[in-house]
Amino acid sequence: MTGPNLHGVFGKPAASNADYKYSDAIKASGIVWDASHLDAWLADPKNYLPAQR
């Protein structure tokens, strides 16, 4: 699956792109994207959030 464009996501809350339908897990995550969160997400997006498992 392809997600939203990642350009400009640093410093923004997860699930903040109004043009994309996000999972409930990512909407409830409270993540603000930074290098460590983005690296972990890109390495294993299916298992990054416990609620997604």
N, C-alpha and C positions, 0 to 999 in steps of 0.2 A: 504494500500500500504506500501511497505517496501522501505525505503530510503537507502542511502549509510551508511556504517559503520561510527559511530561517534568517533571511537578511533582516538585521535590526532587532533580533530578539533579546540580546543582552540587556539586562535591567528591566525587562518586562515580565509581568506575571504569566505563568503558563495558561494556555487556553484564552488568550486575550485577543486573538485575531477573529473578529466578528464574521469573517467570510468562510470559516472552517468549522465543521462539526467535530467537537472533541468528545472523547470518552468521559464518562462520569468520574473515573479515577483521576484523570489529568485535571479536570475542572476543580476537583476537591483537593488537589495536592498542595496548594499554597506555595508552589515553587515560584521563585523569581529566577529567571534564567541567568546563569553565570557560566564561566568556563567549566567548573567541576560538574555542575548539573548537566550541562549540555554534552560533555564528554561521556558521562555515564549513560545518559539517555541514548546517545547515538551508538554506543557499544552494545547495548542490550535493551532496546525499547520495549520488548514484550515483557520483560521481567524487572524493569526499573522501579515500578511502583508496586508495593505489596497488593494493593486492591486489584491489580490487573492479572494476578496469577490465578 
